[in-house]
Amino acid sequence: MSVVVVATITPKSEHVDEVRQAFLETVPKVHEEPGCERYALHEGRGVLIMVEQWESPEALATHGKAEALASLSAKLKGKLTERPAVQVLTAHPAGDPAKGAL
């Protein structure tokens, strides 16, 4: 089963546009990583939310060491209110299999 990750990123108010742009530039690079099933940026209430889906824990671990993420981290330095809050989730599928889980 896929691994789902939700990361909450809170930019400093003066850096919102720069942080968003850094993520938008990184997304296509991450899409090319082996095992990436979903890497989608969302925004609301002053935070950016990255919803990720990886084919395996190994693919997620590889992503954690990939150049795209290292480059993104460098671009974000000093521009966030705190470290991104990253949650690795366990699915509990229910109902219609196509709708009950990512």
Buried (B, 14 or more C-beta within 10 A) or exposed (E): EBBBBBBEBBBEEEBBEBBBEBBEEBBEBBEEBEBBBBBEBEEEEEBBBBBBBBBBEEBBEBBEEBEBBEBBEEBBEEBBEEEBEEEEEEEEEEEEEEEEBB
